[in-house]
Amino acid sequence: MKTFLKAHHKWLFPATIGLLVIGLVLIWLGLHQTILIDHKGETASLRSPALTLKGVLRDANISLEEADHVFPPDEGWFWNLDAINVRSSRSVTIQSPQDTLTLLTSEEIPANWMKELGIDLYPQDRLMLNGSIIDPEKPLPGEGAVFLQYEPAKAIILEIDDQQHLIHTQETSVGAALEMAGVTLEPQDRISPDLTTSVEESMVVSIRQAKTVSVVIGGETRTGLSAAATVGEALMDLGIPLQNLDHSIPAEGEPLPKNRQINIQRVSETVSIAIEEIPHTSEYIEDPETPLDQVSVIQPGQDAIFAARERVKFENDEVVWQETPVQWQASEAKEGLLGVGTKVEVKSAVVDGQTLEYFRTVSVYATSYSPCKSGVDRCLYGTASGMPVEKGVVAVTVDWFLAMRGQRVYIPGYGYGVIGDTGGGIPGTPWIDLAYSDDAYIPWGTWTTMYFLTPVPAWVPTFLSP
């Protein structure tokens, strides 16, 4: 061996060096790896002997910015790496109602951008790109700066009966916000503030849902829906308001009871006044300014009036209280002073085609008689004045005969006559009896007017009693 080395030592050393170099080259070539690099939406294949992530990226001429994202992460030496994903950072600007925020990020999901900026997204919040609403949970790939508009939803604290809920809305009115949130309202529900009220951040909207209310009135039960808090409000909702003296159990101003039942006591009160009138008396005197047969009031009289009041209170049509009648005299009797007319006025009229001049007219009930039709069992031909019983004689009561014997009169349908006889008359009725001969008798039995004709006698009775 030593001999061999001595014989060939001139070429053996250079050969060894050459083999060592070849070995090193083969080792270096064996260390090259084929790696897929995804960068800026493009995928390229690279063979690199680098054993670190930075070395591979350097071989690929990719420079990293501070906010760029590389997967897998740089963890020192590696071997047998198949792929590298590089997401370059980009500028993201968020325009909110209060501020403009800028972020340099390699994230592609908008919701993560908001989180990096310290903004929590709530339901109904809006992110818009170029005026169009985008889904914040979906990636927004691409290069270059991004400008988004952020419209946060307004929070509404919703109180439904005794429970609180938090809803978010982009609507402008309370009614629209509730509809968008799926809150159904019944006509009898009560809401505050009104549905047309503009939505404000963190506003409180209270809803009292209508529930069945029972009202018992005199044994009858009525039911209806009401969201009222008090008894009185519930009765108004059901169209059964308390009236006059009515009262409810519980009272009108108290909260609705748990069983939501109200009892109404219908209360009424009657006041009756009994009146007893005692007519007054009157004194009559002659009044020369008042025409005959008319009465004037010179001084009015006044009846005596006695009154009695009684009050009765009812609950559901049953008497619960009755007042002892209270009596008093409302007025005292006062005697009146009446004027009996004595003024004679001559007038004229055309009756039955006859022009009459008269000074008095009296409404009378007229009957008729003749010598043999006078109401007795024999014929009577004479009269109280000595005139025969024939047409033209008018019989009157004794009082009238004594006051007006011989007075000329005219009776429509009968003609001219003279007061010349007496008769029994009809008590309480101004009466006359018209005379006829037996062969010309015409029966009468009707009301008529008797005209007292001129000349006016020297004395005229002022009052003709029936």
URWOJO-V403744 format. One record per pair of residues at least 4 apart in sequence whose ideal C-beta (glycine too) atoms are under 8 Angstrom apart, sorted by sequence separation. I is the first residue (numbers start at 0). J is the second residue. If there is no record, write none. Layout:
# URWOJO-V403744
((I,J) (I,J))
This chain:
# URWOJO-V403744
((0,4) (1,5) (2,6) (3,7) (4,8) (7,11) (8,12) (10,14) (11,15) (12,16) (13,17) (14,18) (15,19) (16,20) (17,21) (18,22) (19,23) (20,24) (21,25) (22,26) (23,27) (24,28) (25,29) (26,30) (27,31) (37,41) (49,53) (50,54) (51,55) (52,56) (53,57) (54,58) (55,59) (57,61) (63,67) (69,73) (95,99) (108,112) (109,113) (110,114) (111,115) (112,116) (114,118) (120,124) (127,131) (133,137) (141,145) (158,162) (171,175) (172,176) (173,177) (174,178) (175,179) (176,180) (178,182) (184,188) (190,194) (192,196) (198,202) (215,219) (216,220) (227,231) (228,232) (229,233) (230,234) (231,235) (232,236) (233,237) (241,245) (246,250) (247,251) (249,253) (255,259) (256,260) (289,293) (313,317) (349,353) (368,372) (369,373) (375,379) (381,385) (382,386) (388,392) (395,399) (396,400) (397,401) (398,402) (399,403) (400,404) (410,414) (424,428) (435,439) (436,440) (455,459) (37,42) (38,43) (49,54) (56,61) (94,99) (95,100) (106,111) (113,118) (114,119) (127,132) (128,133) (158,163) (159,164) (170,175) (177,182) (215,220) (216,221) (227,232) (234,239) (235,240) (241,246) (246,251) (249,254) (256,261) (289,294) (313,318) (314,319) (349,354) (350,355) (368,373) (373,378) (381,386) (382,387) (387,392) (395,400) (409,414) (425,430) (435,440) (36,42) (49,55) (56,62) (63,69) (93,99) (106,112) (113,119) (120,126) (126,132) (127,133) (133,139) (139,145) (157,163) (158,164) (170,176) (184,190) (214,220) (227,233) (234,240) (241,247) (249,255) (255,261) (289,295) (312,318) (313,319) (348,354) (349,355) (368,374) (373,379) (381,387) (382,388) (386,392) (394,400) (409,415) (410,416) (424,430) (435,441) (4,11) (35,42) (36,43) (47,54) (56,63) (92,99) (93,100) (104,111) (113,120) (125,132) (126,133) (156,163) (157,164) (168,175) (177,184) (213,220) (214,221) (225,232) (234,241) (249,256) (288,295) (311,318) (312,319) (347,354) (348,355) (371,378) (380,387) (381,388) (408,415) (409,416) (35,43) (36,44) (47,55) (49,57) (92,100) (93,101) (104,112) (156,164) (157,165) (168,176) (170,178) (213,221) (214,222) (225,233) (227,235) (312,320) (347,355) (370,378) (380,388) (384,392) (395,403) (407,415) (408,416) (422,430) (35,44) (36,45) (49,58) (71,80) (92,101) (93,102) (106,115) (126,135) (156,165) (157,166) (170,179) (213,222) (214,223) (227,236) (286,295) (311,320) (312,321) (347,356) (348,357) (370,379) (379,388) (407,416) (408,417) (34,44) (35,45) (45,55) (91,101) (92,102) (102,112) (110,120) (155,165) (166,176) (192,202) (212,222) (226,236) (231,241) (241,251) (311,321) (346,356) (347,357) (370,380) (382,392) (407,417) (408,418) (422,432) (433,443) (33,44) (34,45) (47,58) (90,101) (91,102) (104,115) (124,135) (128,139) (154,165) (155,166) (168,179) (211,222) (212,223) (225,236) (283,294) (286,297) (310,321) (311,322) (345,356) (346,357) (383,394) (406,417) (33,45) (34,46) (47,59) (71,83) (90,102) (91,103) (154,166) (155,167) (168,180) (192,204) (211,223) (212,224) (224,236) (225,237) (249,261) (309,321) (310,322) (345,357) (346,358) (382,394) (405,417) (406,418) (420,432) (33,46) (34,47) (45,58) (56,69) (70,83) (90,103) (91,104) (102,115) (113,126) (154,167) (155,168) (191,204) (211,224) (212,225) (223,236) (234,247) (248,261) (284,297) (309,322) (345,358) (405,418) (32,46) (45,59) (69,83) (70,84) (89,103) (102,116) (133,147) (153,167) (166,180) (190,204) (191,205) (210,224) (223,237) (247,261) (248,262) (308,322) (344,358) (404,418) (405,419) (420,434) (31,46) (32,47) (69,84) (88,103) (89,104) (120,135) (152,167) (153,168) (190,205) (209,224) (210,225) (212,227) (223,238) (247,262) (309,324) (343,358) (373,388) (393,408) (403,418) (404,419) (31,47) (32,48) (43,59) (69,85) (88,104) (89,105) (100,116) (152,168) (153,169) (190,206) (209,225) (210,226) (221,237) (231,247) (247,263) (248,264) (308,324) (309,325) (343,359) (31,48) (52,69) (68,85) (69,86) (88,105) (109,126) (128,145) (152,169) (173,190) (177,194) (189,206) (190,207) (209,226) (230,247) (234,251) (246,263) (247,264) (307,324) (308,325) (383,400) (393,410) (416,433) (30,48) (67,85) (68,86) (87,105) (100,118) (128,146) (130,148) (155,173) (188,206) (189,207) (208,226) (221,239) (245,263) (246,264) (307,325) (308,326) (370,388) (400,418) (416,434) (431,449) (36,55) (52,71) (67,86) (86,105) (93,112) (128,147) (150,169) (173,192) (188,207) (207,226) (230,249) (245,264) (281,300) (307,326) (369,388) (399,418) (30,50) (36,56) (52,72) (53,73) (67,87) (68,88) (93,113) (127,147) (128,148) (157,177) (173,193) (174,194) (188,208) (189,209) (207,227) (214,234) (230,250) (231,251) (245,265) (246,266) (280,300) (306,326) (368,388) (384,404) (400,420) (413,433) (27,48) (34,55) (38,59) (52,73) (67,88) (86,107) (91,112) (126,147) (127,148) (155,176) (173,194) (174,195) (188,209) (207,228) (212,233) (230,251) (231,252) (245,266) (279,300) (305,326) (306,327) (384,405) (400,421) (410,431) (51,73) (52,74) (63,85) (66,88) (113,135) (126,148) (127,149) (172,194) (173,195) (176,198) (184,206) (187,209) (229,251) (230,252) (233,255) (241,263) (244,266) (279,301) (305,327) (306,328) (36,59) (38,61) (64,87) (65,88) (93,116) (95,118) (125,148) (126,149) (127,150) (157,180) (159,182) (172,195) (173,196) (185,208) (186,209) (214,237) (216,239) (229,252) (230,253) (243,266) (244,267) (279,302) (305,328) (306,329) (390,413) (391,414) (393,416) (395,418) (410,433) (51,75) (61,85) (64,88) (109,133) (125,149) (126,150) (172,196) (173,197) (182,206) (185,209) (212,236) (229,253) (230,254) (239,263) (243,267) (244,268) (278,302) (279,303) (304,328) (305,329) (390,414) (391,415) (392,416) (393,417) (397,421) (36,61) (51,76) (52,77) (55,80) (93,118) (110,135) (124,149) (125,150) (157,182) (172,197) (173,198) (212,237) (214,239) (229,254) (230,255) (277,302) (303,328) (304,329) (391,416) (392,417) (393,418) (394,419) (395,420) (396,421) (50,76) (51,77) (109,135) (110,136) (124,150) (125,151) (171,197) (172,198) (228,254) (229,255) (276,302) (277,303) (304,330) (368,394) (390,416) (391,417) (393,419) (394,420) (395,421) (396,422) (50,77) (56,83) (108,135) (109,136) (124,151) (125,152) (171,198) (177,204) (209,236) (228,255) (234,261) (276,303) (277,304) (303,330) (392,419) (393,420) (394,421) (395,422) (50,78) (55,83) (108,136) (109,137) (124,152) (170,198) (227,255) (233,261) (276,304) (277,305) (302,330) (303,331) (392,420) (394,422) (396,424) (56,85) (108,137) (123,152) (234,263) (275,304) (276,305) (301,330) (303,332) (395,424) (108,138) (109,139) (121,151) (122,152) (168,198) (274,304) (275,305) (301,331) (302,332) (413,443) (52,83) (107,138) (108,139) (118,149) (121,152) (173,204) (230,261) (274,305) (275,306) (301,332) (386,417) (107,139) (274,306) (300,332) (301,333) (388,420) (107,140) (121,154) (273,306) (300,333) (384,417) (386,419) (272,306) (273,307) (300,334) (301,335) (386,420) (396,430) (429,463) (112,147) (272,307) (300,335) (384,419) (395,430) (412,447) (430,465) (113,149) (272,308) (273,309) (299,335) (300,336) (383,419) (384,420) (395,431) (411,447) (429,465) (66,103) (68,105) (187,224) (189,226) (271,308) (272,309) (298,335) (382,419) (383,420) (394,431) (395,432) (410,447) (411,448) (415,452) (428,465) (65,103) (66,104) (67,105) (68,106) (109,147) (187,225) (188,226) (189,227) (270,308) (271,309) (298,336) (382,420) (383,421) (393,431) (394,432) (410,448) (427,465) (64,103) (66,105) (185,224) (187,226) (270,309) (296,335) (297,336) (393,432) (394,433) (410,449) (426,465) (270,310) (271,311) (296,336) (297,337) (393,433) (394,434) (409,449) (410,450) (269,310) (296,337) (297,338) (393,434) (408,449) (409,450) (268,310) (269,311) (295,337) (296,338) (392,434) (408,450) (124,167) (155,198) (212,255) (268,311) (294,337) (295,338) (390,433) (391,434) (408,451) (409,452) (123,167) (125,169) (268,312) (269,313) (294,338) (390,434) (407,451) (408,452) (37,82) (122,167) (123,168) (153,198) (156,201) (158,203) (215,260) (267,312) (268,313) (294,339) (295,340) (365,410) (389,434) (390,435) (406,451) (407,452) (32,78) (34,80) (35,81) (36,82) (37,83) (38,84) (39,85) (121,167) (123,169) (153,199) (154,200) (155,201) (156,202) (158,204) (160,206) (213,259) (214,260) (215,261) (266,312) (267,313) (294,340) (388,434) (389,435) (390,436) (32,79) (34,81) (35,82) (36,83) (37,84) (38,85) (153,200) (154,201) (155,202) (156,203) (157,204) (158,205) (159,206) (160,207) (212,259) (213,260) (214,261) (215,262) (216,263) (266,313) (293,340) (388,435) (389,436) (32,80) (34,82) (35,83) (37,85) (39,87) (153,201) (155,203) (156,204) (158,206) (160,208) (211,259) (212,260) (213,261) (214,262) (215,263) (217,265) (266,314) (292,340) (365,413) (388,436) (403,451) (34,83) (36,85) (38,87) (153,202) (155,204) (157,206) (159,208) (187,236) (210,259) (212,261) (214,263) (216,265) (265,314) (289,338) (291,340) (390,439) (264,314) (265,315) (288,338) (289,339) (290,340) (291,341) (406,456) (264,315) (265,316) (289,340) (291,342) (89,141) (92,144) (94,146) (280,332) (282,334) (284,336) (286,338) (289,341) (290,342) (291,343) (357,409) (382,434) (89,142) (91,144) (92,145) (94,147) (96,149) (279,332) (281,334) (282,335) (284,337) (285,338) (286,339) (289,342) (290,343) (291,344) (403,456) (89,143) (90,144) (91,145) (92,146) (93,147) (94,148) (95,149) (96,150) (279,333) (280,334) (281,335) (282,336) (283,337) (284,338) (285,339) (286,340) (287,341) (288,342) (290,344) (355,409) (368,422) (87,142) (89,144) (90,145) (92,147) (94,149) (95,150) (96,151) (274,329) (277,332) (279,334) (280,335) (281,336) (282,337) (283,338) (284,339) (286,341) (287,342) (89,145) (91,147) (93,149) (95,151) (123,179) (279,335) (281,337) (283,339) (285,341) (286,342) (353,409) (393,449) (403,460) (402,460) (350,409) (378,437) (351,411) (350,411) (351,412) (364,425) (402,463) (351,414) (364,428) (366,430) (368,432) (399,463) (364,429) (365,430) (366,431) (367,432) (368,433) (369,434) (372,437) (363,429) (364,430) (365,431) (366,432) (367,433) (368,434) (369,435) (370,436) (371,437) (398,464) (291,358) (292,359) (362,429) (363,430) (364,431) (365,432) (366,433) (367,434) (368,435) (369,436) (370,437) (244,312) (291,359) (361,429) (363,431) (365,433) (367,435) (369,437) (372,440) (292,361) (369,439) (369,440) (367,440) (367,441) (367,442) (367,443) (366,443) (365,443) (366,444) (365,444) (365,445) (364,445) (365,446) (364,446) (365,447) (363,446) (364,447) (362,446) (363,447) (365,449) (362,447) (363,448) (362,448) (363,449) (361,448) (362,449) (360,448) (361,449) (360,449) (360,450) (361,451) (359,450) (360,451) (359,451) (357,450) (358,451) (357,451) (358,452) (355,450) (357,452) (358,453) (356,452) (357,453) (218,315) (355,452) (356,453) (358,455) (217,315) (217,316) (40,140) (350,450) (359,459) (358,459) (40,142) (348,450) (361,463) (39,142) (345,453) (345,455) (343,455) (343,459) (341,459) (341,461) (340,461) (339,461) (339,462) (291,459) (291,461) (292,462) (292,463) (285,461) (283,462))
